Amino acid sequence: MSQSPYQVISDSSATISSDVVWHKHAVTHDDRVTAKGHKPCVLWFTGLSGSGKSTIANAVDVQLHQLNVHTYVLDGDNVRHGLNGDLGFADKDRIENIRRVGEVSNLFVDAGLIVLTAFISPFESDRQQARDKLTEGQFLEVFIDTPLAVCESRDPKGLYKKARSGEIKHFTGIDSDYESPVDPEIHVKTDNRSVEECAKDVVDYLLVNGFIENRQGK
């Protein structure tokens, strides 16, 4: 990992003072990875509102916990209650929302964890920026591929209905674009599949590619 990933504040031209120096920890990243017993990474769940990102991410988290893997879930709504509570939903706020999440994810990976992020993250450039913060192979894009019509038919929070009526502006899929991943590491098609089956796709990828081992019961 780079010595200091923090170069620019938000989307402005302001840079961090030269008096701020990256502090090297006595316990290294490699020390933390060895202690955890598995490879750290970011599982970046992206998809439309109502696609099942948070539900599947949490199901993956459960399955990984059963395998004694150290994880943490960063959920879009939860993060907006605190860290990103000052942001709205205009494009510039969405961009800053994802930038901050990318920085936090980077810290979790440095700590040796597998972090699962569940955010619409509609713009390819923002997902690429989050990827670029990490060492190659540590960012795994998980495309929760659910058709808009299915997402809208679910509408668990009534957001699509409000967006269609004009009560909500800048709603992804309605009056704001969603740029689908071109080549995600993990492509989960949810049609006619259970949450557990979709979650297993993600866990199987981690097992097959050596990020984790089947340590259940150890």
Order of alpha helices (4+ residues) and beta strands (2+ residues): alpha-beta-alpha-beta-alpha-alpha-beta-alpha-beta-alpha-alpha-beta-alpha
